[in-house]
């Protein structure tokens, strides 16, 4: 489906981003991987994707909280991997704390990664997409782009910001063959979710088991985590020509969470 196209998936060394990179590669896209992690493990993932799917896969270790590193990555990808046709803004982090105690540096970092980085990748990728009259931007937002939960002020603020950014850029690119959408997952079982269980337990004075059943899955009427593969399939659909009429939208995949 995407043969000859190139996709940048930010934060694709783990979790949802890695799942999306795998799915796009399996459908023929060249992939620019990005994210942190163990160098050997990343290289193993990179070369496996390349050999399994016969596509070009390059890795960029840019720290997306640093604009200079984003700019360097964005200028290297067209030469090394291919002009970016598909941009998936997925890198993100969470921090759980009552706002009175919220560390200021954490707030700044979450806004930088979960919101500002997408402003930079979009402003740098859009000119080529407009020129080619084809482009797909998918922002991996969250149910927290639409509703809030306590103790996640930076995350919820950044994700609501992504909703606004998605809609604005969709309008700016609407006549140029470029669609811009956000996917709003509920709880997906990934390292990000696993890591926040102990902090949420502490903030709420609960056991970790209670956090899983009474906090996370309590709000998700299906009582099931969404899977990485489901988010990847949804993302990939938004990149097809069948989805060319879908833009500026917030797409929920949350087991019914925000229907309440
Ligand atoms: P994850 O922790 O498994 O992966 C995050 C990725 O971002 C990793 O590849 C990591 O290396 C990368 N990253 C972290 N800091 C970075 C930085 N400064 N620069 C570049 N890369 C960086 O997380 P995940 O659960 O797969 O989450 C991916 C996205 O999905 C996030 O935006 C998250 O907010 C969103 N999301 C996740 C869930 C969930 O339940 N897991 C639900 C809704 C939304």
py3Dmol code that shows the C-alpha trace and the ligand (Angstrom):
import py3Dmol

protein = """\
ATOM      1  CA  UNK A   1       0.000   0.000   0.000  1.00  0.00           C
ATOM      2  CA  UNK A   2       2.750   2.450   0.919  1.00  0.00           C
ATOM      3  CA  UNK A   3       5.498   1.222  -1.347  1.00  0.00           C
ATOM      4  CA  UNK A   4       7.841   4.059  -2.310  1.00  0.00           C
ATOM      5  CA  UNK A   5       6.595   6.206   0.562  1.00  0.00           C
ATOM      6  CA  UNK A   6       8.564   7.175   3.648  1.00  0.00           C
ATOM      7  CA  UNK A   7       7.207   7.433   7.174  1.00  0.00           C
ATOM      8  CA  UNK A   8       8.752   9.090  10.209  1.00  0.00           C
ATOM      9  CA  UNK A   9       7.370   7.597  13.409  1.00  0.00           C
ATOM     10  CA  UNK A  10       8.631   9.454  16.477  1.00  0.00           C
ATOM     11  CA  UNK A  11       9.165   7.448  19.650  1.00  0.00           C
ATOM     12  CA  UNK A  12       9.258   4.205  17.669  1.00  0.00           C
ATOM     13  CA  UNK A  13      11.791   2.262  19.723  1.00  0.00           C
ATOM     14  CA  UNK A  14       9.055   1.057  22.086  1.00  0.00           C
ATOM     15  CA  UNK A  15       5.352   0.499  22.607  1.00  0.00           C
ATOM     16  CA  UNK A  16       2.803   2.035  20.248  1.00  0.00           C
ATOM     17  CA  UNK A  17       5.373   3.753  17.996  1.00  0.00           C
ATOM     18  CA  UNK A  18       7.240   0.526  17.363  1.00  0.00           C
ATOM     19  CA  UNK A  19       3.945  -1.195  16.571  1.00  0.00           C
ATOM     20  CA  UNK A  20       3.047   1.546  14.070  1.00  0.00           C
ATOM     21  CA  UNK A  21       6.504   1.388  12.450  1.00  0.00           C
ATOM     22  CA  UNK A  22       6.146  -2.394  12.058  1.00  0.00           C
ATOM     23  CA  UNK A  23       2.707  -2.077  10.483  1.00  0.00           C
ATOM     24  CA  UNK A  24       3.736   0.666   8.042  1.00  0.00           C
ATOM     25  CA  UNK A  25       6.882  -1.282   7.072  1.00  0.00           C
ATOM     26  CA  UNK A  26       4.807  -4.423   6.504  1.00  0.00           C
ATOM     27  CA  UNK A  27       2.761  -2.387   4.017  1.00  0.00           C
ATOM     28  CA  UNK A  28       5.857  -1.252   2.134  1.00  0.00           C
ATOM     29  CA  UNK A  29       6.808   2.112   3.660  1.00  0.00           C
ATOM     30  CA  UNK A  30      10.416   3.088   4.275  1.00  0.00           C
ATOM     31  CA  UNK A  31      10.763   3.988   7.935  1.00  0.00           C
ATOM     32  CA  UNK A  32      12.616   6.611   9.932  1.00  0.00           C
ATOM     33  CA  UNK A  33      12.764   5.261  13.480  1.00  0.00           C
ATOM     34  CA  UNK A  34      13.272   7.598  16.435  1.00  0.00           C
ATOM     35  CA  UNK A  35      13.465   7.232  20.194  1.00  0.00           C
ATOM     36  CA  UNK A  36      15.737   6.227  23.027  1.00  0.00           C
ATOM     37  CA  UNK A  37      16.904   2.829  24.205  1.00  0.00           C
ATOM     38  CA  UNK A  38      19.655   0.267  24.145  1.00  0.00           C
ATOM     39  CA  UNK A  39      21.727   0.752  20.967  1.00  0.00           C
ATOM     40  CA  UNK A  40      22.061  -2.961  20.239  1.00  0.00           C
ATOM     41  CA  UNK A  41      18.370  -3.612  20.694  1.00  0.00           C
ATOM     42  CA  UNK A  42      17.446  -0.682  18.444  1.00  0.00           C
ATOM     43  CA  UNK A  43      19.837  -1.896  15.753  1.00  0.00           C
ATOM     44  CA  UNK A  44      18.315  -5.384  15.976  1.00  0.00           C
ATOM     45  CA  UNK A  45      14.800  -3.927  15.560  1.00  0.00           C
ATOM     46  CA  UNK A  46      15.964  -1.732  12.666  1.00  0.00           C
ATOM     47  CA  UNK A  47      17.654  -4.478  10.714  1.00  0.00           C
ATOM     48  CA  UNK A  48      14.803  -6.950  11.344  1.00  0.00           C
ATOM     49  CA  UNK A  49      12.276  -4.487   9.906  1.00  0.00           C
ATOM     50  CA  UNK A  50      14.492  -3.891   6.899  1.00  0.00           C
ATOM     51  CA  UNK A  51      15.098  -7.548   6.100  1.00  0.00           C
ATOM     52  CA  UNK A  52      11.569  -8.784   6.863  1.00  0.00           C
ATOM     53  CA  UNK A  53       9.859  -6.220   4.687  1.00  0.00           C
ATOM     54  CA  UNK A  54      12.465  -5.253   2.079  1.00  0.00           C
ATOM     55  CA  UNK A  55      12.216  -1.540   2.921  1.00  0.00           C
ATOM     56  CA  UNK A  56      14.792   1.052   3.989  1.00  0.00           C
ATOM     57  CA  UNK A  57      14.814   1.646   7.737  1.00  0.00           C
ATOM     58  CA  UNK A  58      17.082   4.242   9.377  1.00  0.00           C
ATOM     59  CA  UNK A  59      17.354   5.217  13.011  1.00  0.00           C
ATOM     60  CA  UNK A  60      17.542   8.779  14.336  1.00  0.00           C
ATOM     61  CA  UNK A  61      18.339   9.258  18.006  1.00  0.00           C
ATOM     62  CA  UNK A  62      17.154  12.880  18.174  1.00  0.00           C
ATOM     63  CA  UNK A  63      15.952  14.054  21.586  1.00  0.00           C
ATOM     64  CA  UNK A  64      12.664  15.685  20.648  1.00  0.00           C
ATOM     65  CA  UNK A  65      12.765  18.082  23.592  1.00  0.00           C
ATOM     66  CA  UNK A  66      15.658  19.822  21.783  1.00  0.00           C
ATOM     67  CA  UNK A  67      14.700  21.858  18.725  1.00  0.00           C
ATOM     68  CA  UNK A  68      18.216  21.742  17.225  1.00  0.00           C
ATOM     69  CA  UNK A  69      18.161  17.928  17.298  1.00  0.00           C
ATOM     70  CA  UNK A  70      14.700  17.869  15.692  1.00  0.00           C
ATOM     71  CA  UNK A  71      15.869  20.196  12.938  1.00  0.00           C
ATOM     72  CA  UNK A  72      18.976  18.070  12.279  1.00  0.00           C
ATOM     73  CA  UNK A  73      16.859  14.893  12.062  1.00  0.00           C
ATOM     74  CA  UNK A  74      14.279  16.488   9.794  1.00  0.00           C
ATOM     75  CA  UNK A  75      16.931  17.688   7.384  1.00  0.00           C
ATOM     76  CA  UNK A  76      18.720  14.284   7.274  1.00  0.00           C
ATOM     77  CA  UNK A  77      15.672  12.061   6.671  1.00  0.00           C
ATOM     78  CA  UNK A  78      14.828  13.181   3.095  1.00  0.00           C
ATOM     79  CA  UNK A  79      18.405  12.450   1.940  1.00  0.00           C
ATOM     80  CA  UNK A  80      18.962   9.244   3.886  1.00  0.00           C
ATOM     81  CA  UNK A  81      15.543   7.547   4.089  1.00  0.00           C
ATOM     82  CA  UNK A  82      13.322   9.490   1.676  1.00  0.00           C
ATOM     83  CA  UNK A  83      11.081  12.567   1.615  1.00  0.00           C
ATOM     84  CA  UNK A  84       8.609  12.306   4.493  1.00  0.00           C
ATOM     85  CA  UNK A  85       5.153  11.390   3.137  1.00  0.00           C
ATOM     86  CA  UNK A  86       3.770  10.124   6.442  1.00  0.00           C
ATOM     87  CA  UNK A  87       4.503  11.740   9.796  1.00  0.00           C
ATOM     88  CA  UNK A  88       3.366   9.991  12.946  1.00  0.00           C
ATOM     89  CA  UNK A  89       3.933  12.118  16.050  1.00  0.00           C
ATOM     90  CA  UNK A  90       3.914   9.464  18.734  1.00  0.00           C
ATOM     91  CA  UNK A  91       6.752  10.139  21.217  1.00  0.00           C
ATOM     92  CA  UNK A  92       5.340  11.033  24.584  1.00  0.00           C
ATOM     93  CA  UNK A  93       5.822  10.719  28.302  1.00  0.00           C
ATOM     94  CA  UNK A  94       3.701  10.830  31.429  1.00  0.00           C
ATOM     95  CA  UNK A  95       4.202  12.102  34.968  1.00  0.00           C
ATOM     96  CA  UNK A  96       1.683  11.658  37.748  1.00  0.00           C
ATOM     97  CA  UNK A  97       1.575  14.126  40.623  1.00  0.00           C
ATOM     98  CA  UNK A  98      -0.814  16.544  42.313  1.00  0.00           C
ATOM     99  CA  UNK A  99      -0.254  19.956  40.709  1.00  0.00           C
ATOM    100  CA  UNK A 100       1.007  21.564  43.944  1.00  0.00           C
ATOM    101  CA  UNK A 101       3.944  19.150  43.927  1.00  0.00           C
ATOM    102  CA  UNK A 102       4.366  18.861  40.160  1.00  0.00           C
ATOM    103  CA  UNK A 103       8.087  19.344  39.431  1.00  0.00           C
ATOM    104  CA  UNK A 104       8.491  22.401  37.215  1.00  0.00           C
ATOM    105  CA  UNK A 105      11.171  20.743  35.077  1.00  0.00           C
ATOM    106  CA  UNK A 106       8.803  17.800  34.430  1.00  0.00           C
ATOM    107  CA  UNK A 107       6.057  20.161  33.273  1.00  0.00           C
ATOM    108  CA  UNK A 108       8.474  21.833  30.850  1.00  0.00           C
ATOM    109  CA  UNK A 109       9.729  18.498  29.533  1.00  0.00           C
ATOM    110  CA  UNK A 110       6.253  17.048  28.975  1.00  0.00           C
ATOM    111  CA  UNK A 111       5.037  20.164  27.153  1.00  0.00           C
ATOM    112  CA  UNK A 112       8.226  20.088  25.040  1.00  0.00           C
ATOM    113  CA  UNK A 113       7.907  16.406  24.103  1.00  0.00           C
ATOM    114  CA  UNK A 114       4.138  15.844  24.001  1.00  0.00           C
ATOM    115  CA  UNK A 115       3.232  19.151  22.317  1.00  0.00           C
ATOM    116  CA  UNK A 116       6.049  21.392  21.053  1.00  0.00           C
ATOM    117  CA  UNK A 117       7.970  18.583  19.293  1.00  0.00           C
ATOM    118  CA  UNK A 118       4.927  17.984  17.065  1.00  0.00           C
ATOM    119  CA  UNK A 119       4.811  21.689  16.163  1.00  0.00           C
ATOM    120  CA  UNK A 120       8.426  21.391  14.999  1.00  0.00           C
ATOM    121  CA  UNK A 121       8.118  18.123  13.056  1.00  0.00           C
ATOM    122  CA  UNK A 122       4.930  19.354  11.369  1.00  0.00           C
ATOM    123  CA  UNK A 123       6.298  22.764  10.381  1.00  0.00           C
ATOM    124  CA  UNK A 124       9.390  21.072   8.935  1.00  0.00           C
ATOM    125  CA  UNK A 125       7.594  18.205   7.132  1.00  0.00           C
ATOM    126  CA  UNK A 126       4.599  20.062   5.715  1.00  0.00           C
ATOM    127  CA  UNK A 127       6.276  22.056   2.895  1.00  0.00           C
ATOM    128  CA  UNK A 128       7.369  18.880   1.037  1.00  0.00           C
ATOM    129  CA  UNK A 129       3.954  17.239   1.571  1.00  0.00           C
ATOM    130  CA  UNK A 130       2.208  20.297   0.146  1.00  0.00           C
ATOM    131  CA  UNK A 131       4.569  20.342  -2.811  1.00  0.00           C
ATOM    132  CA  UNK A 132       3.857  16.649  -3.522  1.00  0.00           C
ATOM    133  CA  UNK A 133       0.119  17.227  -3.038  1.00  0.00           C
ATOM    134  CA  UNK A 134       0.072  14.201  -0.748  1.00  0.00           C
ATOM    135  CA  UNK A 135       0.782  13.790   2.923  1.00  0.00           C
ATOM    136  CA  UNK A 136      -0.498  12.147   6.064  1.00  0.00           C
ATOM    137  CA  UNK A 137       0.033  13.427   9.577  1.00  0.00           C
ATOM    138  CA  UNK A 138      -1.234  11.320  12.461  1.00  0.00           C
ATOM    139  CA  UNK A 139      -0.770  12.625  15.978  1.00  0.00           C
ATOM    140  CA  UNK A 140      -0.992   9.977  18.672  1.00  0.00           C
ATOM    141  CA  UNK A 141      -2.909  11.988  21.245  1.00  0.00           C
ATOM    142  CA  UNK A 142      -4.941  10.284  23.974  1.00  0.00           C
ATOM    143  CA  UNK A 143      -8.397  10.105  25.502  1.00  0.00           C
ATOM    144  CA  UNK A 144      -6.728  12.767  27.658  1.00  0.00           C
ATOM    145  CA  UNK A 145      -6.868  15.078  24.614  1.00  0.00           C
ATOM    146  CA  UNK A 146     -10.652  15.100  25.144  1.00  0.00           C
ATOM    147  CA  UNK A 147     -11.236  14.557  28.859  1.00  0.00           C
ATOM    148  CA  UNK A 148      -9.098  14.894  31.999  1.00  0.00           C
ATOM    149  CA  UNK A 149      -8.014  12.772  34.935  1.00  0.00           C
ATOM    150  CA  UNK A 150      -6.562  14.114  38.164  1.00  0.00           C
ATOM    151  CA  UNK A 151      -2.802  14.296  38.783  1.00  0.00           C
ATOM    152  CA  UNK A 152      -1.868  14.416  35.091  1.00  0.00           C
ATOM    153  CA  UNK A 153      -1.921  18.190  34.540  1.00  0.00           C
ATOM    154  CA  UNK A 154       1.035  18.443  32.129  1.00  0.00           C
ATOM    155  CA  UNK A 155       0.002  15.409  30.088  1.00  0.00           C
ATOM    156  CA  UNK A 156      -3.641  16.440  29.800  1.00  0.00           C
ATOM    157  CA  UNK A 157      -2.688  20.036  28.948  1.00  0.00           C
ATOM    158  CA  UNK A 158      -0.227  18.903  26.255  1.00  0.00           C
ATOM    159  CA  UNK A 159      -2.676  16.405  24.756  1.00  0.00           C
ATOM    160  CA  UNK A 160      -5.485  18.980  24.653  1.00  0.00           C
ATOM    161  CA  UNK A 161      -2.927  21.193  22.904  1.00  0.00           C
ATOM    162  CA  UNK A 162      -2.310  18.469  20.333  1.00  0.00           C
ATOM    163  CA  UNK A 163      -6.041  18.431  19.607  1.00  0.00           C
ATOM    164  CA  UNK A 164      -5.895  22.126  18.759  1.00  0.00           C
ATOM    165  CA  UNK A 165      -2.740  21.729  16.701  1.00  0.00           C
ATOM    166  CA  UNK A 166      -4.289  18.840  14.753  1.00  0.00           C
ATOM    167  CA  UNK A 167      -7.393  20.812  13.837  1.00  0.00           C
ATOM    168  CA  UNK A 168      -5.468  23.973  12.931  1.00  0.00           C
ATOM    169  CA  UNK A 169      -2.971  22.287  10.625  1.00  0.00           C
ATOM    170  CA  UNK A 170      -5.766  20.223   9.039  1.00  0.00           C
ATOM    171  CA  UNK A 171      -7.424  23.475   7.990  1.00  0.00           C
ATOM    172  CA  UNK A 172      -4.172  24.927   6.686  1.00  0.00           C
ATOM    173  CA  UNK A 173      -3.402  21.820   4.582  1.00  0.00           C
ATOM    174  CA  UNK A 174      -6.939  20.828   3.571  1.00  0.00           C
ATOM    175  CA  UNK A 175      -6.670  21.781  -0.095  1.00  0.00           C
ATOM    176  CA  UNK A 176      -3.186  20.338  -0.564  1.00  0.00           C
ATOM    177  CA  UNK A 177      -3.861  16.587  -0.349  1.00  0.00           C
ATOM    178  CA  UNK A 178      -2.556  16.486   3.212  1.00  0.00           C
ATOM    179  CA  UNK A 179      -4.697  15.109   6.034  1.00  0.00           C
ATOM    180  CA  UNK A 180      -4.026  15.715   9.716  1.00  0.00           C
ATOM    181  CA  UNK A 181      -5.753  13.613  12.352  1.00  0.00           C
ATOM    182  CA  UNK A 182      -5.315  12.583  15.952  1.00  0.00           C
ATOM    183  CA  UNK A 183      -5.849   9.163  17.456  1.00  0.00           C
ATOM    184  CA  UNK A 184      -7.089   9.173  21.024  1.00  0.00           C
ATOM    185  CA  UNK A 185      -6.337   5.857  22.704  1.00  0.00           C
ATOM    186  CA  UNK A 186      -7.561   4.866  26.114  1.00  0.00           C
ATOM    187  CA  UNK A 187      -5.259   2.623  28.113  1.00  0.00           C
ATOM    188  CA  UNK A 188      -2.979   0.597  25.850  1.00  0.00           C
ATOM    189  CA  UNK A 189      -0.757  -1.990  27.500  1.00  0.00           C
ATOM    190  CA  UNK A 190       2.754  -0.542  26.929  1.00  0.00           C
ATOM    191  CA  UNK A 191       5.854   0.287  29.009  1.00  0.00           C
ATOM    192  CA  UNK A 192       4.455   3.830  29.540  1.00  0.00           C
ATOM    193  CA  UNK A 193       1.362   2.447  31.253  1.00  0.00           C
ATOM    194  CA  UNK A 194       3.264  -0.181  33.202  1.00  0.00           C
ATOM    195  CA  UNK A 195       5.653   2.451  34.571  1.00  0.00           C
ATOM    196  CA  UNK A 196       2.925   4.776  35.853  1.00  0.00           C
ATOM    197  CA  UNK A 197       1.205   2.112  37.950  1.00  0.00           C
ATOM    198  CA  UNK A 198       3.468   2.507  41.022  1.00  0.00           C
ATOM    199  CA  UNK A 199       3.244   6.351  40.913  1.00  0.00           C
ATOM    200  CA  UNK A 200      -0.523   6.326  40.552  1.00  0.00           C
ATOM    201  CA  UNK A 201      -0.724   3.841  43.420  1.00  0.00           C
ATOM    202  CA  UNK A 202       1.306   6.221  45.577  1.00  0.00           C
ATOM    203  CA  UNK A 203      -0.646   9.339  44.556  1.00  0.00           C
ATOM    204  CA  UNK A 204      -3.977   7.649  45.287  1.00  0.00           C
ATOM    205  CA  UNK A 205      -2.931   5.485  48.230  1.00  0.00           C
ATOM    206  CA  UNK A 206      -3.899   2.257  46.462  1.00  0.00           C
ATOM    207  CA  UNK A 207      -2.294  -1.075  45.682  1.00  0.00           C
ATOM    208  CA  UNK A 208      -1.010  -1.596  42.145  1.00  0.00           C
ATOM    209  CA  UNK A 209      -3.772  -4.143  41.513  1.00  0.00           C
ATOM    210  CA  UNK A 210      -6.402  -1.594  42.550  1.00  0.00           C
ATOM    211  CA  UNK A 211      -4.878   0.937  40.136  1.00  0.00           C
ATOM    212  CA  UNK A 212      -5.218  -1.511  37.230  1.00  0.00           C
ATOM    213  CA  UNK A 213      -8.779  -2.578  38.017  1.00  0.00           C
ATOM    214  CA  UNK A 214     -10.303   0.430  39.794  1.00  0.00           C
ATOM    215  CA  UNK A 215      -8.538   3.342  38.052  1.00  0.00           C
ATOM    216  CA  UNK A 216      -7.381   2.302  34.602  1.00  0.00           C
ATOM    217  CA  UNK A 217      -9.961  -0.246  33.542  1.00  0.00           C
ATOM    218  CA  UNK A 218     -12.731   1.322  35.641  1.00  0.00           C
ATOM    219  CA  UNK A 219     -13.090   4.052  33.041  1.00  0.00           C
ATOM    220  CA  UNK A 220     -12.813   1.709  30.104  1.00  0.00           C
ATOM    221  CA  UNK A 221     -16.238   0.069  29.697  1.00  0.00           C
ATOM    222  CA  UNK A 222     -14.838  -2.876  27.696  1.00  0.00           C
ATOM    223  CA  UNK A 223     -12.686  -3.677  30.791  1.00  0.00           C
ATOM    224  CA  UNK A 224      -9.835  -4.428  28.437  1.00  0.00           C
ATOM    225  CA  UNK A 225      -6.668  -2.648  27.479  1.00  0.00           C
ATOM    226  CA  UNK A 226      -6.519  -1.548  23.839  1.00  0.00           C
ATOM    227  CA  UNK A 227      -3.721  -3.380  21.998  1.00  0.00           C
ATOM    228  CA  UNK A 228      -0.739  -1.838  20.260  1.00  0.00           C
ATOM    229  CA  UNK A 229      -1.746  -3.688  17.073  1.00  0.00           C
ATOM    230  CA  UNK A 230      -5.206  -2.081  17.125  1.00  0.00           C
ATOM    231  CA  UNK A 231      -3.724   1.417  17.392  1.00  0.00           C
ATOM    232  CA  UNK A 232      -1.259   0.595  14.602  1.00  0.00           C
ATOM    233  CA  UNK A 233      -4.026  -0.658  12.295  1.00  0.00           C
ATOM    234  CA  UNK A 234      -6.109   2.467  12.935  1.00  0.00           C
ATOM    235  CA  UNK A 235      -3.116   4.733  12.274  1.00  0.00           C
ATOM    236  CA  UNK A 236      -2.294   2.916   9.069  1.00  0.00           C
ATOM    237  CA  UNK A 237      -5.877   3.228   7.837  1.00  0.00           C
ATOM    238  CA  UNK A 238      -5.697   7.023   8.251  1.00  0.00           C
ATOM    239  CA  UNK A 239      -2.657   6.976   5.942  1.00  0.00           C
ATOM    240  CA  UNK A 240      -4.488   5.269   3.060  1.00  0.00           C
ATOM    241  CA  UNK A 241      -6.193   6.963   0.130  1.00  0.00           C
ATOM    242  CA  UNK A 242      -9.520   5.579   1.404  1.00  0.00           C
ATOM    243  CA  UNK A 243      -9.102   7.961   4.355  1.00  0.00           C
ATOM    244  CA  UNK A 244      -8.458  11.060   2.219  1.00  0.00           C
ATOM    245  CA  UNK A 245     -11.775  12.543   3.371  1.00  0.00           C
ATOM    246  CA  UNK A 246     -10.867  12.212   7.036  1.00  0.00           C
ATOM    247  CA  UNK A 247      -9.050  15.294   8.328  1.00  0.00           C
ATOM    248  CA  UNK A 248      -9.029  17.482  11.400  1.00  0.00           C
ATOM    249  CA  UNK A 249     -10.586  14.638  13.360  1.00  0.00           C
ATOM    250  CA  UNK A 250     -10.069  13.165  16.794  1.00  0.00           C
ATOM    251  CA  UNK A 251     -10.388   9.387  16.502  1.00  0.00           C
ATOM    252  CA  UNK A 252     -11.168   7.562  19.724  1.00  0.00           C
ATOM    253  CA  UNK A 253      -9.945   4.034  20.354  1.00  0.00           C
ATOM    254  CA  UNK A 254     -10.648   3.766  24.045  1.00  0.00           C
ATOM    255  CA  UNK A 255     -13.012   0.887  24.763  1.00  0.00           C
ATOM    256  CA  UNK A 256     -15.859   3.376  25.244  1.00  0.00           C
ATOM    257  CA  UNK A 257     -14.082   5.586  27.824  1.00  0.00           C
ATOM    258  CA  UNK A 258     -15.299   9.008  26.662  1.00  0.00           C
ATOM    259  CA  UNK A 259     -18.836   7.803  25.895  1.00  0.00           C
ATOM    260  CA  UNK A 260     -19.642   7.994  29.610  1.00  0.00           C
TER     261      UNK A 260
END
"""
ligand_1 = """\
44
LIG
P 6.494 4.200 25.478
O 7.062 4.760 26.734
O 6.412 2.725 25.303
O 7.242 4.813 24.227
C 7.587 6.168 24.162
C 8.572 6.365 23.032
O 8.994 7.746 23.022
C 9.850 5.540 23.193
O 10.301 5.131 21.929
C 10.822 6.556 23.800
O 12.197 6.246 23.566
C 10.407 7.796 23.060
N 10.857 9.024 23.708
C 10.748 9.363 25.024
N 11.316 10.557 25.234
C 11.798 10.978 24.036
C 12.502 12.131 23.612
N 12.821 13.132 24.466
N 12.866 12.227 22.317
C 12.562 11.235 21.434
N 11.897 10.124 21.789
C 11.516 9.991 23.071
O 5.029 4.855 25.353
P 3.681 4.412 24.591
O 2.728 3.939 25.619
O 3.972 3.559 23.423
O 3.154 5.851 24.152
C 3.295 6.367 22.850
C 2.329 7.531 22.665
O 0.994 7.091 22.853
C 2.539 8.671 23.661
O 2.388 9.920 23.017
C 1.440 8.463 24.665
O 1.066 9.657 25.303
C 0.342 7.925 23.779
N -0.691 7.184 24.494
C -0.386 6.048 25.161
C -1.390 5.381 25.835
C -1.130 4.122 26.596
O -2.031 3.659 27.277
N 0.032 3.518 26.478
C -2.703 5.872 25.832
C -2.967 7.041 25.146
C -1.950 7.674 24.484
"""
view = py3Dmol.view(width=600, height=400)
view.addModel(protein, "pdb")
view.setStyle({"model": 0}, {"cartoon": {"style": "trace"}})
view.addModel(ligand_1, "xyz")
view.setStyle({"model": 1}, {"stick": {}})
view.zoomTo()
view.show()
